């Protein structure tokens, strides 16, 4: 089976199964690392706590992308 045929078959799968295929392929390229995952989870909890407490203010996604595009225009 060629790569093209494999991709065509994968695209024909239901969305849930395609997501599983994609996740499996990505994990094969970048295997999960429990210690790194735990650190990211702790960081996410810390940031969420900062948001909920009002210590930091969220920036809308549109504003972030506007700033990025402005940097590229220079």
Secondary structure, 3 states (H helix, E strand, C coil): CCHHHHHHHHHCCCHHHHHHHHHHHHHHHCCCCHHHHHHHHHHHHHHHHHHHHCCCCCCCHHHHHHHHHHHHHC
